[in-house]
Amino acid sequence: MNRVVITGIGAVTPLGLDKNTLWKNLAAGRSGISRVESIDVSAYPSQIGGEIKDFDPHV
């Protein structure tokens, strides 16, 4: 059997970009689902989704 090592925990979600913010928003009963604003979704059957705002993958 191979060993597995967990070195940390992280989250990138519509409710927060780190575990503390995510937990605070989950505990407050907030939803990360809203109308998508960052791209034109008018051609799709749904304009609602879990958009991750203020996320910079290069940080």
ABEGO torsion letter per residue (X at the ends): XBBBBBAEBBBBBAAEABAAAAAAAAAAGBBABBBBAABBAAABABABBBBBBGBBAAX
